[in-house]
């Protein structure tokens, strides 16, 4: 029934795969060079206990991360539970009462409670006197000088949201991030520029620090964990800024020096090593999904031929029943918990009910085949296309047949 659409999607994915190989190879070389430079050995793969003093595996891994991301220092810890937690540490460690946090666009939904916006929450930034503003930034037609015009004397940190979050907008490319940074630095050389790097690692040949960012943060159960890393998050950038975040995670005076690695480090090293290849596979699956659903008459972002700077694919479904069915089909074609049926729920940190599908080996791992969405109009679905393109293709093709059987795609076919 969908032979023509599937053939076109396969063609688009194959073409993208050939284009992406240079990026995968360059990023693999970057990781390999960092591991060789830091003399990673079998002894670094072991765990630690107690205070975690003299944890050679942890300390060496953080040096590897710093080299991969071209940073002065990196904090990579099992105790960081998510990308939001990593970002929270980076912000809270480097902002003081009276400082202003200025955001390009809108941050990811879970950050609003960290900031204390629109209501001040206990432990939030605004509770301790840190102010917050958003720049109404047009991501489709960027005005870079508008960013400079919004900076005030009290603006301590400029926060750049690289990925799209739960918004219909393209991810910022490294080239665009570089332009923002260059434009801002010309007038405000001392401002801290922070980039939320979640979903963006290894998609392009450079990372934000390489184009002038002071600080980045992200999750290890997204791109850089390759579906192997069981938990954790990272912060990387200028040594002083990363150290302040480490003080926030642990305590002043301890910082980098403590924190046991209760799980051995093998999956952390191995996940990082495989991450560039896995990200390439995920992007192939995203292109396949974009082509398939565009052919069915739905709006997609990015479009199949667009440049990508994160792994997230948006499809505008406009129908709550279709959105729910999409998530349920993704869940039913996962290798784990395929028999489970996702339903919307009040997920901690979100203002709307969220439906989330992830039949994954790691709970909440959004580098594995997964889909999630807030249950609100116009019912965008946010797809991460998984660890390999074949899994994405199998699931997406089966989804169409099942949705037709349920009477959900009749309009698209007609």
N, C-alpha and C positions, 0 to 999 in steps of 0.2 A: 504493500500500500504506500509506503514511503520510500520506495526504491530510488527515486530521482533525488529527493532531499538528502538521503543517506549518502548517495554517491557524491553529491556536491560537497557535503560536509567532510567526507573522507579526503576528497581532493584538496580542500582548504587546509585540513589538518596536516596532510603530507607535505604541502608546500611550506607551511609554517615550521614544521619539524626541521626541514633542511635549512631554513633561515636561522633557527634558534641554536643550531649546533655550535656555531662560533662562540656564542655567549656561554653555553654550557662548558665548552672546552676551556675558555679563558678563566671562568670562575673555578673550575676544577683545578686548574694549574695554580690559582691563587691559594686555594685551601691546601693543596699538596705542598707548595713552597713553604707555607707557614708551619706545617707539621714537621717538615724536614729541618727547617731553620731552628725549631725549638726542641729538636732531638726527642720527639715523642717515642717512648719505649713501652714495653709491656708493663713495667712497674707503674706507669702512669694510669693504667686502666683500673686500678684497685680502688676500693672505697676507704672511708675513714670514719672515726667515731668521736664521741665526746665533743670537745671544743673544736676539733678539726684543725688544730695547729699543725704546721708542717705537712699539709696535704699537698704533696707534689703533683698529683694528678689534677687537682683543681687549679692550682697556681699555673701549671704549664698550659692547661686548657685555656685559661684566661689570657695568657700570652699569645696563644694561637689565635684566639678570637680577635684580640687587638690587632694582630698582624693582618688577618683576613680583611678586617674592616678599615684598615689603615688608620687606626686610632692609637693614641698614646697609652690608653689603658682600657681594660674591659672588666666588667663584673658579670660573671656567668654562674648562677647559683640555682641549685635544686630548690632552695627555700623561696624563690620567686615563683609565685603560683600562676601567673598569667602575664600577657602583654600589658594589660591594664595595671597590674601590680608593679611591673617594671617601670612603666611611665610614671605612675604615682610616686615611686621612690626618686626618680630623676627630678620630678617637679618639686616635691617636698624637700629634697636635699639641697636644692639650689635657689629656692625662693624664700624671702624673708618678709615679715610684716611690712606693709607699705609698698612692696614691689607689685608690679602689674604683669600678668600673663596675657599676651596678645596672640590670638589664634587665627591662622589663615584658613578661613572656612569654618567648619564645625568639626570638633573632635568626635571620636567614636562614642556611641551612646553611654557606655559604662563609665566614661571619664567625667560625665557631668556630676555624678555624686562625689567623685574625688575632688572636683573643683568646688562643689557646693552651689551648683547653679541648676535651676533658678532659685531653689531654696537652700539655705545654708544648712549643711548636715554636720553632725558631730565628727570631728577629726578632719573636716574638709579644709581646703586651702583658704576659702573665704572666711571660715570661722576664726582663723588666726590673722586676718587682716590683709590677705593677698587678694588683690582685685583682679578682675577678669573681663576681657572684651573679645568679641569675634569680629573679624573683618568680613564684610559681605563681598566675597571674592568670586568672580565669574571664572570657573575652571574651564569653560569652553572657549572663552576669549579673555585670557588673563591680562590684567592691567597691573604690571609689576610695581609701577610707581605709586599705586594706590596703597601698597603695603607700607612704604616709607611715610606716606602722608598720615597714616594712622598711628605712628609711633610717637609716644609722649615721653617726657623726662623720666617718669616713673616706670616706663616699660623696661623690665629687666630681662624678659625672655620672649622670643618670638617662636611660637609653636607651629610647625608645619605638619599638617595631616597628609601624609603621602597617599595612603589608600583611601578608597571612597567611603568607608564606613557604611552606614545605612542611608546612603544618599545617592540620587541619580546624578552622578558626576564622574568624569574620568579620573583615574589616579594621576597624580603629578609625576611626570617623567623626571629622570635625573637631570636632564637638560633644563627643564623648567625650574626645578629646585635650585640648580646652579644660578639661574638668572635671578631668582628671588634673592638668593644670598649675596650675589655680586651687587645687586641694586641697593640692598640694605646696607651692606658693609661700606659702600662709598660714603654714606652719610652717618652711619652709626657703627663704627668699628668695634665697639665694646659690648654690644648686645649679645646675649647668649642665644644662639639659634639651635633649637631642638627639633628633631624630626622623628615623628612616630613612624617607625620603619616596618611595622607589622604588615605582613602579606607581600612585602616588596623585596625581601632579601633574594639576591641572585637572579632576579628577573632581568636586570640589565647588567652591563659589564662593569659599572661603577656603583658604589654605595654613597649615601649622602655625605659622609665625612670626607670623601675624596673630592668633593666639590665645595667644601668649606663649612659644613655643619660642625658645631661644637659637640653635639651630643645626639645619640640615637638610642632607641630602645625597642625591644620586641619580645616575642614569645618563642620558646623552643618547641612548642607543639604545633607551630606553623612551619613556614619554609625551612628554617635552618636546622630543624630536627629530623627532616626527611621521613617522618613517620616512625622513627626508631626511638628518639629521645622521649623518655616517659613523662617528664615534667620539666618545669624551669623557665627562666627568662633571662634576658641579658640587657646590659647597658654598656655603651662604648662611647669613647670620645676623649676630650681633654682630661688629663689625669686628675686635676683638681676637682673637676665637676663629677667625674665618676667616683672619686673617693668620697665626696660629700654624699652621694647616693648610697655608697657602702656604709657610711656612718648611720644613715637613716635605716638601712636594712638591719644592721647589727646594733652598734652603739658608738658614740664618740670615743675615739681612742683605740677602737678595735678595727673597724672598717674591713679591709681586705683579709685581715689576718686570722679570722675565725669563721666557722661555719662548716660542720662536718658534711661529707658526701656519703650519705648512708647507702646509696646505690652506687655500684661501681661505675667507672667513667667510660667503659667501653662503648656503650650506646651513644654517649655524648660525642666522643671522637668519631665514631663510625657514622653517626647521623650527619655531622657536619661535613664529613668527607663525601657523602653521597648526596648532600643537599642540592648542589647545582644540577645534577642529573635529574633528580626527582622534581625539582621546580620546572625544568624543561618539559617533563612528562605532564605535569599538572597544567601547564600552559597549553599544551597540545589538546588536552581534553576540553579546556575552556574554549578554544577556537572551534572545536567540533560542536560543542553545545551552542555557541553563538550562531554558527552557520545553519544548524538544524532548525533552531527555533526562529531564526530570521526567515527561513524559507517557509515556515508555517504562518508567517504574517505577524509575528510579535516583534516589538521593539527590543533591541538588545544593546548593551553597552559593556565593554567595547564591541564594536562591530568586528566581524571575522578578520578583516584586513587591517584593523587599527593597530598602532603601536601600543604595547602593554608595559605597565610599570608595576602591576601587582597581579596576583593570581585569581582575583575575584571576577566572576562573570555575572552581570545582572541581566535578568529577563523581566520585562514588564508584563505581568500576567493579567492584571485588572480584574481578577476574579478570586475571591477567597477560597472557593471550593477547589479551583484549579491549583492555587498555591499550596493548599493543604495536601492535595493529591500528589503534587510534585515532590514535596518533602517525604511523603510516605513511600513513594516509589524509589527514591534514592535510598531510604532506609532499607527497603525490602531487597535491594541489590547490594547491600554491604556484606562483607565477609563475617561480621560479628553482629549479633542481635538483629538478623534479617527478619525475624518473626515479630519484631516489636513495631507498633504503630505510633508514630509521633503525634502528639496533640499540643496545641498552644498552652503555654503556662506562664505564670508570672516569674520569669527567670531573674535571679538576683542581679541588680545593677541596671536593669532596663525599665523604661517608663511604660512600654507597651507589652502586651503578651507576645511571646516569641515562640515560634515553632522551629525546631531544630532537628535535622536528620544527620546522623553520623554513625553508621554501622562500622565503627572504626576499632582498631586495636588499642588506641590510646583515647581515653575519654576526652571528648571535646577537641580532638585533633583535627584542625581545619586545613591541614595539608593532605589529609586523606579525603576520599570522596565524601562530600558533605554539602548540605544546603541548609540555609536558615533564613528567617524573615520575620519582621514585625508584622503582626496581624492588623494592618491598617492600609487604607487606600494610598496609592493605586496598586498595592499588592505586588511589590517587587520581590523576586526571589534572588538570593545571593548564593551562587554556586561556586564551590571549590572542587576542581575536577579530578583530584585524587593522585595516587602514587604512580599510576601508569595509564597511558591513553587507552589501552585495551579495556580496562575496567570501566572507564568513563563511557566508552563507545557501547559496550554491552548493556550497561545500565540505561543509558539514554535511549537507545533503540528499543529496548524492551518497554521502557516507560511509555513511548508513543503508542505502541500496540495496546497496552493495558488501559491507557487513557481513552482510546477509541472505544474499547470494549465497555468502558464506564459511561460513554456518551459525552465526554468532556472536550473532545477535539473536533466535533462535527463541523462547527463554523470554520475552523481553520482549514479543514479538508475541502469544504465547499468553496 
